[in-house]
């Protein structure tokens, strides 16, 4: 059931940081996010478990040799408040993803280990940055984690005036998918933009729209691929960009960002096949 030409998760990420400890987890929620993506809610009760917004987990299934690799699509704040993390898994032939869509049930026992060098984890003494998050397809997962984390940081800054608080600048999300049905988390994304209209904004780029765009999404939706003009509107000397999606998309957009004057050290990306 290995996909031809696709490297195993552990092989692809062998050079990435990963924690030493593996933690048990219990499936406490299952939501069909779209026709092809299932969101798992995992209870991880160990007090030493933690992650940074944008990281992934090695996903261990009892009795299965293959190890999954899935990005967190929740913010660290959800773990702190409720002791849970969330993963959004696209249906595929790869055994761990196939298990999630065919066998996984409430109270299923799994295990997770955190890894990844692609994350947003500012400290209070960091200078404010404007985040540009650019996602293609299920590449939205780690960027949604960062998006939610930025919202949590802003809420915290509004309720705490201490110098020990990081205040984010502007956060803009560009998210490309075939059609609006394939857009994950769209209701929450637009709700955050409405909650903080001066601090959060987003555009959904649909490349193969089917039917009419839902009325509530029309103000946020653009037809076609993410363009140089869209990127140019978002780039400044304070911009820190995170890209996640298919490798050709990442390579093309990172080249465009460099041509717009964004330095290499301010462009961070993760390629998911």
N, C-alpha and C positions, 0 to 999 in steps of 0.2 A: 504494500500500500504506500510505498515511498513514491513521491512525485518525481518523475525523471527530471534531472537537471537541477533539482532543488536540494541544497545542502541541508543536512540535519541541523536543527536549532543549536545543539551543543557545539557542533563544528563551526557554525557561522559566528557564534559568540564566544569562541574559545579565548580570544584576546581581550574580551570585555571584563570589566570588574563584576564580580559576583560575591555575595556574602558567603560565609562558610556554613552557616547554620541553615538547616531545612526544618520548616515548621509545619505541624499538622494543621489542617483546615477542614471545615465542614461546610458543605453547600447549604446555605440557608435561604436562598432565593434564586429563581430562574425566570427570566423574562425574555420573550422573543422580541428583540429590538427591531428586527426587520425580517423579511422572508428568509434571509440567509445568515443572519447574525443573532446569536443567543448571548444574553448577558447573564453571567453568574455572579451571585453575591456570596462571598465566602467569609465565614466567621473564623478569624485567627485570634485566638484568645491569649497566646503567649505574650507576656509583657515586654519581651525583648524584640518582638517583631516590629520593624519600621521600614519605610521606604521614602524615596524622594519623588516628587511629581514628575512623571515622564518615564520612570523605570519600568522594567518588566519582571516577570517571574518565570523561573523554571517550574513547570507544572508536572507533578508526579502523580500518576494514577496507579493504585495498587494492582499488581499483576501484569502491568504493561511495561515493556522494555523501553519503548520510545518515550522521550521526555518532550512535553510541549513547551512552547515559548509564547507567552501572551502578555501584552502590555496592560498595566493597570489603567482603567478608565475612570478611576475615582481619585479624589484628592486625599492627601495624608490626613486632612482634617476629619474625614469620615471615619478613618481608622481610630483616631483619637477620641471621637465622640461616641462611636457605636461598636468599635472593635471589629469592623468588617472592611473588606476590599471588594472591588468589582472588576471583572474581566469581561470584555466583549469578544466573542470567539466566532469567526466566520466558518461556516460549514465547508469542509474540505475532506479529501480522502486521507489526509495525514491522520494516523490513528488517534492522537490526543484530541484533535478537533472533531473527528468523527464520533468519538466517545461522548464528547460534550453534547452533541446534537442527537445522539441515539440512545445512550445508556444512562447518562448522568441524571440523578434525581435528587430531590430534597433529602438532606442528611447523608448524601454520599461523602465518604471520607477521602481526602486527597492530601497532598503536601506541596508546599511552595518554598522557593528560595529566590530571594531578590537579587537582581543584577541590572547592569546597564550603566553607561556613561553619559546618557542623554537625559538630562533632567534640569529642572529649575528649582533651586533651593537657596534663595537669597538670605543673607544674614542682615540684621538691623543696620550694620555699618556699611552695607553696599549702597552705591549710588543708585537712584531710581533709573529704571530702564523702561522703554516702550517695547512691549512684546509684539512681535509679528509671528503668528502661528499659521503655517501653511500645510494643509493636509490633503492627501489624495486617498479616496476610498477608506479602507479600514485603518489607514495611517492616522485617522482622527484619534484613535484611542489614547496614545500618550499625550497628544496635544490637548485633548479634552481634560485629562488629568491636570495639566499645567493651567489650562483655562479656569478650571474650578478652584485650583490652588490660588491663583491670582485674585479671584473673587473672595476667597476666604481671607486672604491677606488684607484686602481692602476693607472688608467688614471689620476685621480685627483693628485696623488702623483707625476706623471711625469710632470705635468704642474704647480705644486705649490711646492716650496722648503721650505715653512714655517714649523716650528716645530709643527704647529697646524694641521698637516696632518698625518693620520695613513697610514703606508705602509704595505700592506699584504705580507706574505711570499709566499710559494708555495700553490696552490690550486689544489687538485686532486679529480676527480669525478669518482666513480665506480657506474655504473647504470645498473641494471639487469631488463630485460623484456623477454617475451616469444620469440619475434622475432624483427627484425629491424623495421618492420612496426609499432610495438607498442612503439617504442622509441619516446618520445616527445622531441621537441626542439633540435633535433640532429644537424641540420644545424648550428644553432647559437652556440651550445656548441663547435662544432669542429672549427668554425670560431674564437671564442675567444682563443682556444688553439693555433691556427695558428698565431693570433695577438700577443700573449705573450707566445712563445714556452718555455721560460725559467721559466715561472711562473705558467702556467696552463697546465694540462694534464688530460686525461680521458680514461676510458675503458668502452665499452658497452659489458656487458655479456648477451648473448642470450641463453636461455635454451631450446627452441623448434624452431630452425630456420626452415624457409620454403623457399626453393629455394636458389639461390646464393645471397651472401652478396653484396650489392651495392659497386662498386669499391671505391668510396670516403670514405666509412665507414670501409673498410677492415683493414687499419692500426690501427683502434681503437677498433676492435671487437674481443671478446674472446668467445669461446663456453663453456657452462656450468655455474654453479652457481659461485658467487664470492667466491674465495678460500682464505684459510689462507695465502698462499704464496703471493697473491696479496695484502692482508692487511699488511703483514709483510714488504713489500717494502715501504709502506707509513707511517709507524709508527716511530716516533722519540720523543724525549723529548719535542719538540715544537709542536707536533700534537694536534689539537683540532678537534674532530670527531663529525659530525652530521649524525645521521641515521634516515631514514624515510621509512616505508614500512609496510608490514603485520607483526603482532606481532611475529609469529614464526621466521621470518627472523631476526627481531630486537634482539630477545633474543639470537639466535644462534651467530650472528655476534658480539654482545656486549660481550658475553662470550669469543669469540676468541680474541677480542681486549684486554680484561683484561689479558688473558693468554700471550699476547705478550708484556705485561708490561705497557699498557696504563691505567692510574689511572681512577677511576670511575668519578671523577670530570671533566675529559676531554672527556667524552663520553656523548653526549646529544642525546636524541632520542624522536621521536614522532611516535606513532602507529596509523595508519589509517586502519580501517576495510573496 
